[in-house]
Amino acid sequence: MGLQYWRWQKLFTAEGVALEQQAKLEEEQEALQIQILSNLPSLGFHNLLSDWAFLQYLQYFGNLEHRQITGYGLADDYFEAIIKYDPYYFEPYIFISSTMSLYAAQPQRGIELQRQGLASLTPKTPPNSYSIWRQIGIDELLFLGDHQAAIRSHEIAAEWASQSPAPRAERAEQSFKDTAEFLKANPQDPQVQANAWLQVVAAAQDDRTRRIAIEQIEAAGYELVPVDTGRFTVRPKDETPVGEP
């Protein structure tokens, strides 16, 4: 740890370098930080270490100037460290799993880490844990093309929602059941892709993810339509809305 810290300090104090070199130095510095973090004894401070790792990840994710140069290759390292110290920490599952699929192009790795965390969770702890199964189902459908796995994940999400004390769990349960049935009945329908991307819009934790999902909905020949406050549906672009000429 002492040797790693010395190396980290050396990288941290580098000045006067071009943006590309600076971004690469920062990437190496952050990789060392995660390595050190992952090997620290928790001493009972699991939640604190997990929180710190997530805050560091948010800074990493938000540095778009550097991410355009180095990409998002450290996202899984942050995710793994967070799950190691606190698998019950819900927010990173939704946020970082989107990064893994949309930006880091590692959907399979994202699914593996989510399943690793789910091994410690129950339908009741945390109350929204059913959403993690929904996220896995989305990734399986959109990025892996595994239709049957996506159906099963949505069915498990519905099972977990049926046991959850979360206020919106009952509504979520029915939504997941409907999605599973729709996938069974319409394996080749382009609306399957549009509806799956609609779930990404609903679960997105940042504007960039939301924008990518909306672009994919439009690429499938659909558009996003508000149905009430905070909720949307999709419809074919050439479909005339009810009540309009």
C-alpha positions in Angstrom: 0.0 0.0 0.0 2.9 2.3 0.8 4.5 1.8 -2.6 1.1 2.2 -4.4 0.5 5.5 -2.5 3.9 6.8 -3.5 3.1 6.0 -7.1 -0.3 7.7 -6.8 1.2 10.8 -5.4 3.7 11.0 -8.3 0.9 10.8 -10.8 -1.2 13.3 -8.9 1.5 15.9 -8.9 2.2 15.7 -12.7 1.7 19.2 -14.2 2.0 20.8 -17.6 0.9 17.8 -19.6 -1.3 17.7 -22.6 -5.0 16.9 -22.1 -4.7 13.4 -23.6 -1.7 12.6 -21.4 -3.4 14.1 -18.4 -6.5 12.0 -19.0 -4.4 8.8 -19.2 -2.4 9.7 -16.0 -5.7 10.4 -14.2 -7.0 7.0 -15.4 -3.9 5.3 -14.0 -4.2 7.2 -10.8 -7.8 6.2 -10.3 -7.1 2.6 -11.1 -4.5 2.7 -8.2 -7.1 4.3 -6.0 -9.6 1.5 -6.6 -6.9 -1.1 -6.1 -6.0 0.4 -2.8 -9.6 0.7 -1.8 -10.5 -2.8 -2.7 -7.7 -4.2 -0.5 -8.4 -2.0 2.6 -9.7 -3.8 5.7 -13.2 -2.4 6.4 -12.8 -2.5 10.2 -16.6 -2.4 10.3 -17.0 0.7 8.1 -18.4 -1.2 5.1 -21.0 1.5 4.3 -18.5 4.3 4.5 -16.1 2.6 2.1 -19.0 1.9 -0.3 -20.2 5.4 -0.2 -16.7 6.8 -0.8 -16.3 4.5 -3.8 -19.6 5.6 -5.3 -18.8 9.3 -4.8 -15.4 8.7 -6.6 -17.3 6.9 -9.4 -19.6 9.9 -9.9 -16.7 12.2 -10.3 -15.1 9.7 -12.7 -18.3 9.4 -14.7 -18.9 13.2 -14.8 -15.5 14.1 -16.2 -16.7 13.9 -19.8 -13.7 15.6 -21.2 -11.4 12.8 -19.9 -14.0 10.0 -20.5 -14.0 11.0 -24.2 -10.3 10.1 -24.3 -10.0 7.1 -22.0 -13.6 5.7 -22.0 -15.3 4.1 -19.0 -13.1 1.1 -18.5 -12.9 1.5 -14.7 -16.7 1.4 -14.2 -16.7 -2.3 -13.3 -13.8 -1.8 -10.8 -15.9 0.8 -9.0 -19.0 -1.4 -9.2 -17.1 -4.4 -7.8 -15.7 -2.4 -4.9 -19.1 -1.0 -4.0 -20.7 -4.5 -4.1 -17.9 -5.9 -2.1 -18.4 -3.5 0.8 -22.1 -3.0 0.7 -24.2 -5.2 -1.7 -27.4 -3.6 -0.2 -26.5 -0.2 -1.6 -29.3 0.1 -4.2 -28.5 3.2 -6.3 -25.2 2.0 -7.8 -26.9 -1.0 -9.3 -29.1 1.1 -11.5 -26.6 3.9 -12.2 -23.4 1.9 -12.9 -25.1 -1.0 -14.7 -26.3 1.6 -17.3 -22.7 2.8 -17.6 -21.5 -0.7 -18.1 -23.9 -1.3 -21.0 -24.2 2.0 -22.7 -20.7 3.5 -22.3 -18.3 0.8 -21.4 -19.8 -1.8 -23.8 -19.6 -4.5 -21.1 -23.2 -5.6 -20.6 -22.2 -9.1 -19.7 -19.8 -7.9 -17.0 -22.5 -5.6 -15.7 -25.0 -8.5 -15.4 -22.4 -10.7 -13.6 -21.8 -8.0 -11.0 -25.5 -7.4 -10.5 -26.1 -11.1 -10.0 -23.1 -11.2 -7.6 -24.8 -8.5 -5.5 -28.2 -10.1 -5.7 -26.8 -13.2 -4.0 -26.9 -11.1 -0.8 -30.3 -9.5 -1.3 -33.9 -10.5 -0.8 -37.2 -9.2 -2.2 -37.5 -7.1 0.9 -34.0 -5.9 1.4 -33.6 -3.4 0.0 -37.3 -2.8 -0.8 -36.5 -1.8 -4.5 -34.3 -4.8 -5.2 -36.8 -6.1 -7.7 -35.6 -3.2 -10.0 -32.2 -4.9 -10.3 -33.8 -7.9 -11.9 -35.7 -5.6 -14.3 -32.4 -3.9 -15.2 -30.8 -7.3 -15.9 -33.7 -8.2 -18.1 -33.3 -4.9 -20.1 -29.6 -5.6 -20.6 -30.3 -9.2 -21.7 -32.8 -8.0 -24.2 -31.1 -4.9 -25.6 -27.4 -5.7 -25.5 -27.1 -9.5 -25.4 -30.1 -10.4 -27.6 -31.1 -13.1 -25.2 -34.9 -13.0 -25.4 -35.6 -16.0 -23.2 -33.3 -14.8 -20.4 -34.9 -11.4 -20.6 -38.4 -13.0 -20.1 -37.1 -15.0 -17.1 -35.5 -11.9 -15.5 -38.7 -9.9 -15.8 -40.7 -12.8 -14.3 -38.3 -12.9 -11.3 -38.6 -9.1 -11.0 -42.4 -9.6 -10.8 -41.9 -12.3 -8.1 -39.7 -10.1 -6.0 -42.0 -7.1 -6.4 -44.9 -9.2 -5.1 -43.0 -9.7 -1.9 -41.6 -6.2 -1.6 -42.9 -3.6 0.9 -42.0 -0.7 -1.4 -45.0 1.7 -2.1 -44.9 1.1 -5.9 -44.1 -2.6 -5.8 -47.6 -3.7 -6.7 -47.7 -1.5 -9.7 -44.2 -2.6 -10.7 -45.2 -6.3 -10.4 -48.0 -5.9 -12.9 -45.7 -3.9 -15.2 -43.0 -6.7 -15.2 -45.6 -9.4 -15.8 -47.0 -7.4 -18.7 -43.5 -7.0 -20.2 -42.8 -10.7 -19.8 -46.0 -11.6 -21.5 -45.4 -9.1 -24.3 -42.0 -10.5 -24.9 -43.4 -14.0 -25.2 -46.1 -12.9 -27.6 -44.0 -10.6 -29.8 -40.5 -11.9 -30.2 -39.8 -10.1 -33.4 -41.9 -7.0 -33.0 -39.9 -3.7 -33.1 -42.1 -2.4 -30.3 -40.3 -4.9 -28.1 -37.1 -2.8 -28.5 -38.9 0.5 -28.1 -40.6 -0.7 -24.9 -37.3 -2.0 -23.5 -35.7 1.4 -24.2 -38.7 3.0 -22.6 -37.7 1.2 -19.4 -34.2 2.6 -19.7 -35.7 6.1 -19.9 -37.7 5.4 -16.7 -34.7 4.0 -14.9 -32.1 6.5 -16.2 -30.1 8.3 -13.5 -28.6 10.9 -15.8 -29.6 13.0 -18.9 -27.0 11.3 -21.2 -28.4 7.8 -20.6 -31.9 9.2 -21.1 -31.0 10.9 -24.3 -29.4 7.7 -25.8 -32.5 5.7 -24.9 -34.8 8.2 -26.6 -32.6 8.2 -29.7 -32.9 4.4 -29.8 -36.7 4.6 -29.4 -36.8 6.9 -32.4 -34.4 4.7 -34.4 -36.9 1.9 -33.9 -39.6 4.0 -35.5 -41.3 5.1 -32.3 -41.6 8.3 -30.3 -41.9 9.1 -26.6 -45.3 10.3 -25.5 -46.2 11.6 -22.0 -49.3 10.0 -20.4 -49.2 11.7 -17.0 -46.7 13.4 -14.7 -43.4 11.6 -14.9 -44.7 8.7 -17.0 -44.4 8.0 -20.7 -45.4 5.5 -23.4 -44.3 4.9 -27.0 -46.2 5.0 -30.2 -45.2 4.7 -33.9 -44.0 7.9 -35.4 -46.6 7.8 -38.2 -49.5 7.1 -35.8 -52.0 10.0 -35.5 -52.8 10.7 -31.8 -56.4 10.4 -30.8 -58.2 13.8 -31.0 -55.7 15.2 -33.6 -56.6 15.7 -37.3 
